[in-house]
């Protein structure tokens, strides 16, 4: 046996004695850790199911993966570095991994928020993703009771608070209305329609007019005279648009009416 082998034998023996077996259930991957992952799976699935039923952009799968992934990161930060030797550079701080989870989840939440005109969408769903991450971290950190309470708080906020705010609201919510009209031109209808919208309490934020030309007889490339036109009105108001539509249906020259309304929401 040469000198290299003589030096390697003690090192190999020491490594076998100190290294933990790969599938040792007593080193951070036992029944307790598996139970914590299971609890994270259950709680995050409940939150994701509620978002899925509300037809939000992030639903059951997204929330479940965020919750279980956060729990797994916490398990790694607590138990995964126990075998790292002390190299004299200070004690290893496993909380750094948890801090990176909080930073990284912001990228997912930011992708769920978008702005359409002056309305912001996705804030509640992004906050739910953030909460699901915290629930998973609590379960992975050995605090499943806190994770369960946080899940109950989620349902209280997203399901119970809207009922309370609707009861306490003194003014109706702002309603965005898109009114599409087909009408005969040369009747002066458009000005009267805009005046009626203002009188009914709506603010006109956008007007799009689409002219329709009727070709003249006996021409090869007709220039056409406008007989009918279509207009799309974007309105904002706190009242109902149905009385407006009912009155417009009785006007002479109005050919077709289409109404699309939605209330402002941050979810």
C-alpha positions as CSV (number, residue, x, y, z in Angstrom):
1,X,0.0,0.0,0.0
2,X,1.5,3.3,-1.1
3,X,1.6,6.5,0.9
4,X,-1.4,8.0,-0.9
5,X,-3.6,5.1,0.1
6,X,-2.3,5.3,3.6
7,X,-3.5,8.9,3.8
8,X,-6.9,8.3,2.2
9,X,-7.9,5.4,4.4
10,X,-8.3,7.5,7.6
11,X,-10.2,10.2,5.7
12,X,-12.6,7.8,4.1
13,X,-13.2,6.1,7.5
14,X,-13.9,9.5,9.1
15,X,-16.3,10.5,6.3
16,X,-18.3,7.3,6.7
17,X,-18.6,7.8,10.4
18,X,-19.7,11.5,10.2
19,X,-21.8,11.6,7.0
20,X,-25.5,11.1,7.5
21,X,-27.1,8.3,5.4
22,X,-29.0,9.7,2.4
23,X,-32.4,8.3,3.4
24,X,-32.0,8.5,7.1
25,X,-35.5,9.5,8.4
26,X,-34.0,10.9,11.6
27,X,-32.1,13.7,9.9
28,X,-34.6,16.4,9.0
29,X,-36.7,14.1,6.7
30,X,-38.8,12.1,9.1
31,X,-42.4,11.8,9.9
32,X,-42.7,15.3,11.4
33,X,-41.3,17.0,8.3
34,X,-43.6,15.0,6.0
35,X,-46.5,15.9,8.2
36,X,-45.6,19.6,8.0
37,X,-45.5,19.4,4.2
38,X,-48.9,17.7,4.2
39,X,-50.4,20.4,6.3
40,X,-48.9,23.0,4.0
41,X,-50.5,21.1,1.0
42,X,-53.9,21.1,2.7
43,X,-54.0,24.7,3.8
44,X,-52.6,26.1,0.5
45,X,-55.0,24.0,-1.5
46,X,-58.0,25.4,0.5
47,X,-56.8,29.0,-0.3
48,X,-56.2,28.1,-4.0
49,X,-59.6,26.4,-4.3
50,X,-61.3,29.6,-3.1
51,X,-59.4,31.6,-5.7
52,X,-60.2,29.0,-8.4
53,X,-63.9,29.2,-7.7
54,X,-63.7,33.0,-8.0
55,X,-62.1,32.4,-11.5
56,X,-59.0,34.4,-10.6
57,X,-55.8,34.3,-12.6
58,X,-53.9,32.3,-9.9
59,X,-56.0,29.4,-8.8
60,X,-55.7,26.0,-7.1
61,X,-52.4,24.8,-8.7
62,X,-50.5,28.1,-8.3
63,X,-51.4,28.5,-4.6
64,X,-50.7,24.8,-3.8
65,X,-47.3,24.9,-5.4
66,X,-46.4,28.2,-3.7
67,X,-47.5,26.8,-0.2
68,X,-45.7,23.5,-0.6
69,X,-42.6,25.0,-2.1
70,X,-42.3,27.6,0.7
71,X,-42.7,24.8,3.3
72,X,-40.0,22.8,1.6
73,X,-37.6,25.8,1.6
74,X,-38.2,26.2,5.3
75,X,-37.5,22.6,5.9
76,X,-34.2,22.9,3.9
77,X,-33.2,26.1,5.8
78,X,-33.8,24.4,9.2
79,X,-32.5,20.8,8.6
80,X,-30.7,20.8,5.2
81,X,-27.5,22.5,6.4
82,X,-27.0,20.6,9.7
83,X,-24.3,18.5,8.1
84,X,-22.3,21.6,7.0
85,X,-19.0,21.6,9.0
86,X,-18.0,24.6,11.0
87,X,-15.2,26.2,9.0
88,X,-14.5,28.9,11.6
89,X,-16.4,31.5,9.6
90,X,-19.3,31.9,12.0
91,X,-22.5,30.0,12.6
92,X,-24.6,29.2,9.6
93,X,-27.8,31.3,9.6
94,X,-30.7,29.3,8.1
95,X,-33.1,32.3,8.2
96,X,-31.4,33.7,5.1
97,X,-33.2,31.1,3.1
98,X,-36.5,32.2,4.5
99,X,-35.7,35.8,3.7
100,X,-35.0,34.9,0.1
101,X,-38.4,33.2,-0.1
102,X,-40.2,36.4,0.8
103,X,-38.1,38.3,-1.8
104,X,-38.7,35.8,-4.5
105,X,-42.5,35.5,-4.1
106,X,-42.8,39.2,-5.0
107,X,-42.0,38.3,-8.6
108,X,-45.0,36.0,-8.8
109,X,-47.3,38.5,-7.1
110,X,-46.1,41.3,-9.4
111,X,-47.0,39.3,-12.4
112,X,-50.7,39.0,-11.3
113,X,-51.2,42.8,-11.0
114,X,-52.2,44.6,-14.2
115,X,-53.8,48.0,-15.0
116,X,-56.6,48.5,-17.5
117,X,-57.2,52.1,-18.1
118,X,-57.6,53.6,-14.6
119,X,-58.6,50.3,-12.9
120,X,-56.1,48.1,-11.1
121,X,-56.7,44.3,-11.1
122,X,-55.1,41.5,-9.3
123,X,-54.1,43.1,-6.0
124,X,-56.2,40.7,-3.8
125,X,-54.9,37.7,-5.7
126,X,-51.3,38.8,-5.4
127,X,-51.8,39.4,-1.6
128,X,-53.3,35.9,-1.4
129,X,-50.2,34.4,-3.0
130,X,-48.1,36.3,-0.5
131,X,-50.2,34.9,2.4
132,X,-50.0,31.4,1.0
133,X,-46.2,31.7,1.0
134,X,-46.3,32.7,4.7
135,X,-48.7,29.8,5.5
136,X,-46.3,27.4,3.8
137,X,-43.3,28.9,5.7
138,X,-45.2,28.6,9.0
139,X,-45.9,24.9,8.4
140,X,-42.4,24.2,7.3
141,X,-41.0,26.0,10.3
142,X,-43.0,23.8,12.7
143,X,-45.8,26.3,13.3
144,X,-48.8,24.6,11.7
145,X,-51.3,26.2,14.2
146,X,-50.3,29.7,13.0
147,X,-50.6,28.5,9.4
148,X,-54.2,27.2,10.1
149,X,-55.2,30.5,11.8
150,X,-53.8,32.5,8.9
151,X,-55.8,30.3,6.5
152,X,-59.0,31.0,8.5
153,X,-58.1,34.7,8.4
154,X,-57.9,34.6,4.6
155,X,-61.4,33.3,4.3
156,X,-62.7,35.8,6.8
157,X,-61.1,38.7,4.8
158,X,-61.9,37.7,1.2
159,X,-65.4,36.3,1.9
160,X,-66.6,38.1,5.0
161,X,-65.3,41.6,4.5
162,X,-67.1,42.3,1.2
163,X,-70.4,41.6,3.0
164,X,-69.6,44.0,5.7
165,X,-68.4,46.8,3.4
166,X,-71.5,46.5,1.2
167,X,-73.7,46.9,4.3
168,X,-71.6,49.9,5.6
169,X,-71.2,51.6,2.3
170,X,-73.1,54.9,2.1
171,X,-72.5,55.5,-1.6
172,X,-72.9,53.0,-4.5
173,X,-69.7,51.6,-6.0
174,X,-68.3,53.2,-9.1
175,X,-69.6,51.5,-12.2
176,X,-67.8,51.4,-15.6
177,X,-70.2,51.1,-18.5
178,X,-69.5,50.5,-22.2
179,X,-72.5,51.6,-24.3
180,X,-72.5,50.6,-28.0
181,X,-75.1,52.3,-30.2
182,X,-76.0,52.1,-33.9
183,X,-78.0,55.1,-35.0
184,X,-79.0,57.1,-38.1
185,X,-77.0,60.2,-38.8
186,X,-78.3,63.6,-39.7
187,X,-80.7,63.4,-36.8
188,X,-78.4,65.1,-34.2
189,X,-78.7,62.1,-32.0
190,X,-75.1,61.9,-30.8
191,X,-75.2,65.2,-29.0
192,X,-78.5,64.4,-27.4
193,X,-77.1,61.0,-26.3
194,X,-74.1,62.6,-24.6
195,X,-76.4,65.1,-22.9
196,X,-78.6,62.3,-21.6
197,X,-75.6,60.3,-20.2
198,X,-74.4,63.4,-18.3
199,X,-77.9,64.1,-17.0
200,X,-78.2,60.5,-15.8
201,X,-75.0,61.0,-13.7
202,X,-72.4,59.4,-15.9
203,X,-69.1,60.8,-17.0
204,X,-68.1,60.2,-20.6
205,X,-64.5,59.1,-20.6
206,X,-64.1,57.9,-24.2
207,X,-66.0,58.2,-27.5
208,X,-65.3,56.0,-30.6
209,X,-67.3,56.6,-33.7
210,X,-67.5,54.1,-36.6
211,X,-69.1,55.5,-39.7
212,X,-70.9,53.2,-42.1
213,X,-71.2,54.4,-45.7
214,X,-74.0,53.5,-48.2
215,X,-72.7,53.5,-51.8
216,X,-74.3,55.7,-54.4
217,X,-76.0,54.1,-57.4
218,X,-74.3,54.1,-60.8
219,X,-70.7,54.6,-59.6
220,X,-67.8,52.2,-59.9
221,X,-65.9,53.4,-56.9
222,X,-68.5,55.0,-54.7
223,X,-67.4,57.5,-52.2
224,X,-70.7,56.9,-50.3
225,X,-72.8,59.0,-48.0
226,X,-73.0,58.2,-44.4
227,X,-76.5,57.1,-43.4
228,X,-75.8,55.0,-40.3
229,X,-73.0,55.1,-37.7
230,X,-71.9,53.2,-34.7
231,X,-70.5,54.7,-31.5
232,X,-68.9,53.2,-28.4
233,X,-69.2,55.3,-25.3
234,X,-67.1,54.6,-22.2
235,X,-69.0,55.9,-19.1
236,X,-68.3,56.1,-15.4
237,X,-70.9,56.7,-12.8
238,X,-72.4,55.5,-9.5
239,X,-75.9,54.9,-10.7
240,X,-77.5,52.2,-12.8
241,X,-77.3,52.3,-16.6
242,X,-80.5,50.5,-17.2
243,X,-82.8,53.6,-17.0
244,X,-80.4,55.2,-19.6
245,X,-80.9,52.2,-21.9
246,X,-84.6,52.1,-21.5
247,X,-84.9,55.8,-22.5
248,X,-82.7,55.3,-25.5
249,X,-84.7,52.4,-26.9
250,X,-87.7,54.8,-27.3
251,X,-85.8,57.3,-29.3
252,X,-86.3,57.5,-33.0
253,X,-83.2,56.9,-35.0
254,X,-81.6,54.5,-32.5
255,X,-81.2,51.2,-34.3
256,X,-79.3,49.0,-31.8
257,X,-78.1,49.2,-28.2
258,X,-75.5,47.0,-26.5
259,X,-74.6,47.5,-22.8
260,X,-71.6,46.1,-20.9
261,X,-71.1,47.1,-17.3
262,X,-68.8,46.1,-14.5
263,X,-68.1,47.4,-11.1
264,X,-64.6,48.5,-10.0
265,X,-62.7,45.8,-8.2
266,X,-59.1,45.2,-7.1
267,X,-59.3,41.4,-7.0
